[in-house]
Amino acid sequence: MDLLGQKVGHKDFGTGVIAAHNGHYIIVSFDVGEKKFAYPDSFKHFLKFEDTLADGIVKEALVAI
């Protein structure tokens, strides 16, 4: 799944767009600036894809870890 350009939500920062991904981290561009998150762990507690299909794929991957 291509993460670049995917919209994500965060409870404090609002909606952002994934600007970079290096395998272990993603950089999300929010209105307040760019934030770095561990990938995919940040989707356990902090982030959620706006695309429900993408969100489901990441949640399934987290269960397999």
C-alpha positions as CSV (number, residue, x, y, z in Angstrom):
1,M,0.0,0.0,0.0
2,D,1.4,3.4,-1.0
3,L,1.3,5.6,2.1
4,L,2.3,8.9,0.5
5,G,-0.5,11.3,0.2
6,Q,-2.9,9.3,2.4
7,K,-5.0,11.4,4.8
8,V,-4.8,10.6,8.4
9,G,-6.5,11.9,11.5
10,H,-5.0,12.7,14.9
11,K,-7.0,13.7,18.0
12,D,-4.9,16.8,18.8
13,F,-3.4,17.8,15.4
14,G,-6.5,17.1,13.2
15,T,-6.3,15.9,9.6
16,G,-2.9,15.6,8.0
17,V,-1.3,14.0,4.9
18,I,1.6,11.5,4.9
19,A,4.5,13.4,3.3
20,A,7.3,10.8,3.8
21,H,7.7,7.1,4.8
22,N,11.0,5.2,5.3
23,G,9.7,1.9,6.6
24,H,9.9,2.5,10.3
25,Y,8.6,6.1,10.5
26,I,6.1,8.4,8.7
27,I,6.2,12.1,8.5
28,V,2.7,13.7,8.6
29,S,2.1,17.2,7.5
30,F,-0.6,18.9,9.7
31,D,-1.7,22.6,9.7
32,V,0.5,23.0,12.8
33,G,3.6,21.6,11.0
34,E,5.2,18.2,10.3
35,K,5.2,15.4,12.9
36,K,7.1,12.2,12.9
37,F,5.5,8.9,14.0
38,A,6.6,5.3,14.4
39,Y,5.0,3.1,11.7
40,P,2.8,1.2,12.1
41,D,2.7,1.5,15.9
42,S,1.3,5.0,15.9
43,F,-1.9,3.6,14.3
44,K,-2.6,1.7,17.6
45,H,-3.2,4.8,19.6
46,F,-2.6,8.1,17.8
47,L,-3.5,8.0,14.1
48,K,-6.3,6.8,11.9
49,F,-6.5,6.7,8.1
50,E,-9.5,8.5,6.7
51,D,-9.7,5.8,4.1
52,T,-11.4,2.9,5.9
53,L,-9.8,0.3,3.6
54,A,-6.3,1.6,4.4
55,D,-7.2,1.8,8.1
56,G,-8.3,-1.9,8.1
57,I,-5.2,-3.0,6.3
58,V,-2.9,-1.4,8.9
59,K,-5.0,-2.7,11.8
60,E,-4.7,-6.3,10.4
61,A,-1.0,-5.8,10.1
62,L,-0.7,-4.7,13.7
63,V,-2.5,-7.8,14.9
64,A,0.0,-9.9,13.0
65,I,3.0,-8.3,14.7
